[in-house]
Amino acid sequence: MRIRNLFLIGLPFAALTIAGIVVTSVWVYRRVSLYQRVAATLPAELKAARQEGVPLTPADLKRPYPVPAADNAAPLYLSVLDAPVPAPDDEAAARVLSSRATEAEKTAVRTLLVRLAPQIATLERAAALPHCDFHRNWALGPDLLLKEYAPMRRYARILGAKAVLESEAGRPEEALRTIRVGARMGRHVGEDPILIAFLVRLAIEAIMDRAFRGVISRNADRPDILALARQTDVAFGPPPDLRYAMSGEVVMCRTAAEQIRQNAVGSPVTVTESASMAPRNMAGNAFEARSISFWRRTFAALKRGGDDPMATLAALTAVDAQEGAAEAAPRGKERPTYELNAILSPFFTTSPEKLAGAIAQRRLRATMIAVLEYRARNRRLPDTLLSLQPAPEIDPFVRKPLHYRREGAGFVLYSVGENLKDDRGNDKPVKKGDPKPDMVVRFPDSPPTAPK
């Protein structure tokens, strides 16, 4: 009797176990079928991407013409960046750059500059060369190390502080020469076709812009320095190309998919629960198909945006929204086959705004020089930017002229910035980490009073 009872009690558990196996089998079948269906679209996606002009292989990232060794700045940079030097006091350099440094901090930076004089001399030689090719092995994909970017940004901050100290010491010509070195170094970084290089270039430009405006403001009564400043402005070169910067991201994603297919140890993706049910080759193909689809639409959006960063932002935001809606699952998890995109696709939608900010910096700087040149010729400031020749620069954020008004013996010049709102020249963020409401140039430049 007891055996019979136990048997009857066990029947529901057995039924539940069998039901669980059936449900799990159906779930696995559906997931594997999904990967199979998406993987089957890979040839069509690759064909469409080629028609769109999307770079797909490491060979596509190679320069059309090799850089002659005599014109290549990379070996000089590497000789500096690989040298084991003590870490500089970045905080002191940053405070000098922002005109907040104490005399003790300025002395510390001067001491640092003496110690780094050989390295800075090498950077000057490198910056004078026309190109920079680090000969990246793009076939490494996500395993590729880009170790030069962080120290190059660090040295840009040191160069910016150096320019500020040279200007304060009454040597504006030397200060502008130092700024040219930093500006060209930023251009060299941007020669790598990958998004992080684009962002580091913009960061270096912002550092040098802060020092540049200080030199201009301090020497506003010297037409010779204003003319030299115009020449220095050319060193920044044309704005970076966002489409070029995105090129390496496509190859990175494709290489990651190949690592998954090859079961490579360095693969950036741990195959998820749903993907683990499918053969790795099938999962890798599905991941790659989704990735190519995403980048194909991204490059089409970049083409639609053209040279207008805000039009590009709108086009990329639409792609991002489309991708987000496709990825979202009912319970907040990402849908199968989208895992690689979620991990490796950069948070790219802010890139056009950052580009607009860099363009605004350039136009504010050029307009500042033009206003001060007008002042030098006419012994007074213009009432409006319409008095300048050529026509006033356009604010890239709103496609309208930059804002300008006279204030006492000086002026305020500004772009509305990322919030697209005219905050009347207020550049104080509401909270730390927020972008500045407006991007502002003031003359005379009134830095905060440095502590003793």
Beta strands, then each sheet from edge to edge (+ up, - down):
strand 1: 394-395
strand 2: 400-401
strand 3: 403-407
strand 4: 410-415
strand 5: 439-443
sheet 1: 1+ 2-
sheet 2: 3+ 4- 5+
end
